[in-house]
Amino acid sequence: MGCVQDGAKYAYASDIGKNNIKFAKKISKKLKVYKKTNFIKSDILNLKDGKHNYDFLICSAVLHHLKNYNAFNKAIKKISTYAKNNAFFFIYVAGKGGMRDMIQKSCVMNFENIDQIDIRKTLTDLNFTRNKITHLVDWFKADYMECTPKKLINIMKKNNFVLVKRLNGPHKTDMDLNQMKEHKFSNLKFGTGELRYLFQYKSN
């Protein structure tokens, strides 16, 4: 939707969640971009192949939820079928290592047998904001697949995406390249940091 607001003639969006698609459609109508945006419910690994007809691709905070690197590579290969030659691709995935990841994995392990609904109810009763509840539930229930910069770049290269640059996160609390530079013990705290990259598709 943001791309359409910034001048894109058309946008195609997919998500695995039925409610997410429903909410996106509602917002697209409110923003008056509904006629230029097509939404489809689908697992990224089961998307139909594209026809290399998009100038800009976005995959943000999705692929680190996959089970292994074979699925990761399959997803990137699938995404590549939507890219025109020289199309740009923004991707964000979780990095590897650091105290933050150790704490999150401990949370996931300790809350394995507690239902997400119960967690949400408890946090709501404690008067947490909706944004904080969403963030904390993710921490308690989402086991991220870690990825190093080298691994990400190699997978992208195999699928004809060349590196343009690594990007900084937009928020002060991002465990990212811009934050890592500010901390003496950045490797201990952040590991490789969150990975936000811009790539470009080269068909030849």
N, C-alpha and C positions, 0 to 999 in steps of 0.2 A: 504493500500500500504506500509505503514511503517512497518507493521508486516512482510510482505513478504520480504522486504529489510533486515529485521533483522533475517531472516531464516525460517519463516513460510512456510509450504509446499503449503498452499492454503488459500485464503481469500474470504469471502462473504460479500458484502457491499450493503446496501439499503439506499435510500433517497427518499423523497417525491417530490423533484424537478427534472423535466426533464433536465433542463440546468445543474444542478449540476452533474447528472449522465453523461451527455455528456462531461463535463469538466473533471470529474474523469477518464473517459476512455482515454481521450486525454493525461492526465498526466501519467496514468499507462503505456501507450505506450512509452512515452518519458523516463520513468524510467525503462522500459523493465521488467515490472512485469505483463503485461496485460494477459498473458497466465495462470497466477496463481491466477487471481482475477476475480470474477464474480460480476457484478453490476446489481442491479434490482431496478426499480422505484416502490416504494410502500409506502403507509402510514404505519407507524409502527404498528398501531392497526389492519391492514388488512393483515399483513404478514402471509404466511402459517406457520403452526407449524413446528419447526425444528425436528431433529432426534438425539438430544443430541450428536453431533459429533464435537464440537469445544472446543479447549483448552483455548481460550482467547476471551473475548467479550468486546466491547467498545461501550458506548452510551454517547456521549459528546454533551452537549448543545442542547438536543432534547426535553426531557420530560417536561421541564418547559414551553414549548409552548402548552401543552395540556390544556384542559378546566377545569378538575377537578381531584381529587384524585382517583376516580373510573377508569378513563381512564389511570392514572398513574399506578395503580396496574395492570390493564389489560395489559399494555405494558411490565411491568416487568415479568409478568407471561408468556407472549409471548416470551420474550427474554430467559427465563429460559429453554424453550424447545430446545434451540440451545446449551446448555451447557453440556459438559461431566461432570461426577462426578469429583469434585475437580478443575473444570475450574475456572479461575480467571475472574473477571468482573470489569472493570473500568467504573465509572459513574461520570458525571459532571452535576449538576443542580444548578439553582439559589437558594441562601439561602433566609432568611426572615428578613425583617426589615432594619433599618438604613437609613441614609440620602440619600444615593445613590438610593435606591429603591423608596423613596418618590419623588425624583427629576425626575426619569425616568417615574414613573406613571403620574406625572404632565405633562411631555412632551407628553406622549401618549394621554392623555385627551385633551390637547390643540391643537394637530395636527391631531385629529381624522378625520376632514373633509378636510384635505389637502392630495392630491394624492402623493404617494411615488415618482412618476416620477418627479413631481415638486420639491420635496425636493432634489432629486439627481441632477437635473439641476442647482438649486441654489447653492448647495455645489460645483459642478463642476466649475461653473462660478466664485466662490470665490477661486478657485485653491486649494481645499482640495485634499489630496491624495486619491487614491482608497480605501485604507485600512480604512482611517478615515471616508470616505463617507459611507462605509458598516457599520461601527460601529455606526455612528450617525443615519443612517436610522433605524437601529435596535432599537436604543433608542427612536426614535420618533414614531415607528409603532408597536413594539413588546411588548405586555402586558404579562409579565412573571408570571407564577404561582409560588408563593413562597413556600418554603419547609424548615422545620426545620431539623436539624440532627436527632432528635428523630423520627420524622415522616418518614424520609427516611429509617432509620435503621429498623423500624417496618415493613414497606412495603417490604423491602428486605427479612427480616426474614420470613414473611408469604409465600414467594416464594422460600424458601430454600437457600437463600444467607446469609452467615455469615460474619460478619465484620472482615476484616484483619487490615486495618488502614485508617485513614484520611490523605490525601495527600496535600502538599503545591502546590500552583499555580506556574507556570513557569516564570511569569513576575512580575516585580517590582510593577506594577499598579494593580495586581489582588486583588480583595476584598476578601482575603482568610485568612486562619489560620496563615500563615507566616507573612502577613501584619498586621493582627489584633494585634499581639503581640507587634508590634512596636509603637502602638498608644495609648496614655493615654485614649482617649475617643473612643475606638474601637467599643463598643456596639452602641454608638450613630451614628458613621460613617458607620459601616458595618453590624450591626445586628448580625446575625449568620454567616455572611461571605458566600462566594461562596462555594458550597459543592463538593469537589472532593474526592471520596472514592474508595478504592479497597475492593471488596468482593470476597468470594469464594463459589461456588455452592456445596452443600452437598445434594445428592439425598436421603440419609437415615436420 
